[in-house]
Amino acid sequence: MAPVNVAAANTPYYTPAQTPPAGTALSPNPPTLFTPIKIRDVTFQNRIWVAPMCTYSAKDGFLTDFHFQHLSAFSFRGASLTIIEATSVLPNGGITPQDSGLWSDAQIAPIRRIADFVHSQGQKLGIQLAHAGRKASTLAPWLVGRGESDLATEDVGGWPADVMGPSAIPWGKGYATPREMTAQDIKDLINGFRDAAKRAVEAGVDVIEIHAAHGYLFCSWMSPISNKRTDQYGGSFENRIRLLLETIKAVREVIPSGMPLLVRVSSTEWMENSGEPESWDVESTIRLAKLLPALGVDLLDVSSGGNHEKQVIPRHNVDYQVDIAARIRAELLEAGIKGLLIGAVGLITEAEAAKSIVENGKEGPRDQVEIENERGVKTKADIVLVARQFLREPEWVFRVAYKLGVEVKWPIQYHRGQFRKDGELVTVP
Ligand SMILES: Cc1cc2nc3c(=O)[nH]c(=O)nc-3n(C[C@H](O)[C@H](O)[C@H](O)COP(=O)(O)O)c2cc1C
């Protein structure tokens, strides 16, 4: 009997099953980068994730065919998790009027369509739930600088009179002055995250990330520079992180216990030398990180900056942010906290860099908390998240594998296109 062309399960149309999924190592003893990692009930076949990237291309918060092809391209080509861009949980939480949104049940369907396709390929989809806070209601970046201000006014779909934050301090010149959020606003925000998380589950996403970075709502609440409140949400460190912790609890309560929950933070707002008496810095992040495993957070995605126009980033190479991730990871392990994985992001473009960031020299099954490899070099992170390199090369996972000499599974339809060792040609029948 001729072999059967097996169809992907649970897919309403025929597409061949990808067994194992693209991006799975086929060579024996691959580097850690190409070993699986299991987080709660979800197994990822490698350690390369696509970081969330706003595309400012949604219609009233609805994803479109653009997002379908954009996200599917990475997922189809072997990224073990593709995270949907910052998705606002409330109508006033988009960065621009064209941001992705999940404040209504009607917005579930286009996300479900993407999730179904991603699953048909044996891959995983995440979503970043967000609120832009005082950085909301601005123009898409390609329009910025073209007018008098970067503000999206009502006539272009903006909501400058409904921008909110911890205190009535604008992010910078040309931004809306936010209203100081009331007790009702706080309630609405937490409910917004809870309801959007439920909708994300209904849409079939595998992973949820809460966006607490880059000066958006939570980040501005955590910083003593932008949060000048005098109630239980301002002042001390404990008060400034309260809103984030309450939101994490609300989200964890409504998502399945087997679903990974991630939090992205700005590990420093890069204001250490600004003359301000206090800023959100790496020490603050380490304090926060220690509290997260008890709340059911599985991974801290370590970004930085974006909360202040006067931020000063001291150096800019592949280590500048990855080393912060490494420091947080090491300090957690030193404190005996093993329940929080660390994601590194920022300027990761080369195969060797990606490999060395997550490398763990142990043979056999890797212990995710192992920190020393055989050369005495510390593992810096458990996962690498990559953004811009995927825009340049959606097939980056295959390129990295090729450069590292690791044979990986390609999508079955593309098997003739595989990169070949030593320029070896494939005979096309
Ligand atoms: C076009 C674009 C859109 C982005 N949108 C988001 C976003 O929605 N949420 C987020 O947390 N970070 C966002 N970022 C930041 C990236 O996720 C990432 O942290 C940053 O680009 C550094 O990684 P890279 O050097 O691999 O690009 C965006 C970056 C780019 C280039």
The ligand as a MOL file (V3000), in Angstrom:
LIG
                    3D

  0  0  0     0  0            999 V3000
M  V30 BEGIN CTAB
M  V30 COUNTS 31 33 0 0 0
M  V30 BEGIN ATOM
M  V30 1 C 8.3570 47.0160 14.8800 0
M  V30 2 C 8.5060 46.7540 16.3400 0
M  V30 3 C 7.3840 46.6850 17.1470 0
M  V30 4 C 7.5020 46.3830 18.5150 0
M  V30 5 N 6.3770 46.2090 19.2670 0
M  V30 6 C 6.4800 45.7430 20.5240 0
M  V30 7 C 5.3340 45.3270 21.2430 0
M  V30 8 O 4.2110 45.2720 20.7320 0
M  V30 9 N 5.5100 44.9320 22.5250 0
M  V30 10 C 6.7470 44.8820 23.1030 0
M  V30 11 O 6.8510 44.5290 24.2730 0
M  V30 12 N 7.8470 45.2190 22.4230 0
M  V30 13 C 7.7440 45.6090 21.1500 0
M  V30 14 N 8.8760 45.8610 20.4270 0
M  V30 15 C 10.1760 45.5720 21.0190 0
M  V30 16 C 10.6380 44.1610 20.6140 0
M  V30 17 O 9.7710 43.1640 21.1090 0
M  V30 18 C 12.0560 43.8880 21.1180 0
M  V30 19 O 12.0600 43.8920 22.5160 0
M  V30 20 C 13.0750 44.9080 20.5980 0
M  V30 21 O 12.8620 45.1940 19.2340 0
M  V30 22 C 14.5000 44.4240 20.7750 0
M  V30 23 O 14.6700 43.1920 20.1410 0
M  V30 24 P 15.3740 43.0580 18.6810 0
M  V30 25 O 16.7370 43.6940 18.8020 0
M  V30 26 O 15.4500 41.5660 18.4490 0
M  V30 27 O 14.5330 43.7640 17.6960 0
M  V30 28 C 8.7800 46.1930 19.0830 0
M  V30 29 C 9.9020 46.3100 18.2580 0
M  V30 30 C 9.7860 46.5620 16.9220 0
M  V30 31 C 11.0220 46.6110 16.0730 0
M  V30 END ATOM
M  V30 BEGIN BOND
M  V30 1 1 1 2
M  V30 2 1 2 3
M  V30 3 2 2 30
M  V30 4 2 3 4
M  V30 5 1 4 5
M  V30 6 1 4 28
M  V30 7 2 5 6
M  V30 8 1 6 7
M  V30 9 1 6 13
M  V30 10 2 7 8
M  V30 11 1 7 9
M  V30 12 1 9 10
M  V30 13 2 10 11
M  V30 14 1 10 12
M  V30 15 2 12 13
M  V30 16 1 13 14
M  V30 17 1 14 15
M  V30 18 1 14 28
M  V30 19 1 15 16
M  V30 20 1 16 17
M  V30 21 1 16 18
M  V30 22 1 18 19
M  V30 23 1 18 20
M  V30 24 1 20 21
M  V30 25 1 20 22
M  V30 26 1 22 23
M  V30 27 1 23 24
M  V30 28 2 24 25
M  V30 29 1 24 26
M  V30 30 1 24 27
M  V30 31 2 28 29
M  V30 32 1 29 30
M  V30 33 1 30 31
M  V30 END BOND
M  V30 END CTAB
M  END
